[in-house]
Amino acid sequence: MATRVQIRLAVVLGLLALSAVIVTTMGRSTYRVNFSAAMELWSDVLRDADDFGLQLTRVSAHDETELGDRIASAIAAQYGQTASAPYLTAVGDSLAQHATRKDISYKFHVIQSPEINAFAVPGGHVFITTGMLAFLHSEAELAGVLGHEISHIDLRHCIDQYQYQLALRRVGEEPLGEVVDYLRMPMTIGYSKYQEAEADENGMMLAIEAGYDPRAMVNEMTRFDTVAPDPAAAQSEPGPATEAASATVDALGDYLRSHPLNHERIEDLNDLIASDRRWHGSREVYEGVQNYSQGIPMSQRRFPGETKNW
């Protein structure tokens, strides 16, 4: 079986050859392609190459679940879990029931850590830190975070990160333990820009279908953007405010490395909210500030004043 590099190289060369033919047939086109557009095209080529290779090495739900259980067990042994998991599970289950993949059983875990982080591993395991729970303000915001992580599993982003290594293990080329850092990889791994956009959109739709206010997801991401501004902007504006925010930025740690924040993502979410409202009209959604503070899921109690017309 070909390795990931071999598969990717073969597909890339094929796509580039096709591109060369297209460019040649264009002749003396009056249209000019700028560098940004060329780089975007190249990114699409690499993405298509990866997608093709992932189709060739697709992992079954059984194997994905087995891998995820091993990783989750190692993480739990390292960090432990807290007693607030039942509330997390209730909120997570309300979202997961709308996921597409019905062959995956979702499990939700809380990690005792001051870092503001949330991540998913293959096979349906979603982890969130106590630091993240302290950062959030409502059940709707929690639904936005969990919906995003569920989407990374539902859209196969998680297992795609391990898929080639699993294929190599099956043919005996590389032992999985030598190529995958079980504990570190799920927390620090970065997804591509289009995968993050997909998880944002899909996660918001899960929240909407579960009855939560989608604007809460934008509020949460805006706060992230406030406490963790663009590095260049932060360097150009030194002062007490930047220093005061440093503790929060440090706490965000791995979450910022694995979930890049930018204004485009926030703008895209606002566009999605507007589009959904145009198509479906006004509806009632739930925020759940009191639910979140008391640890009572919306499915058990709806507090007065928490339902909004959207």
Salt bridges, closest charged atoms under 4 A:
ASP50 OD2 - ARG4 NH2 3.60
ASP50 OD1 - ARG8 NE 3.36
ASP63 OD1 - HIS62 ND1 3.46
GLU64 OE1 - ARG101 NH2 2.72
ASP69 OD1 - HIS125 NE2 2.80
ASP103 OD1 - ARG101 NE 3.85
GLU141 OE1 - ARG223 NH2 2.81
GLU149 OE2 - HIS259 NE2 2.73
GLU196 OE1 - HIS148 NE2 2.94
GLU196 OE2 - HIS152 NE2 3.72
GLU196 OE1 - ARG265 NH2 3.46
GLU198 OE1 - HIS157 NE2 2.87
ASP200 OD1 - HIS148 ND1 2.89
ASP200 OD2 - ARG265 NE 2.69
GLU209 OE1 - HIS98 ND1 3.70
ASP213 OD1 - ARG215 NE 2.91
ASP225 OD2 - HIS263 ND1 3.11
ASP254 OD2 - ARG184 NH1 3.21
ASP254 OD1 - ARG257 NH2 2.32
GLU264 OE1 - LYS193 NZ 3.03
ASP276 OD1 - HIS280 NE2 3.68
ASP276 OD2 - ARG283 NH2 2.85
GLU287 OE1 - LYS308 NZ 3.54
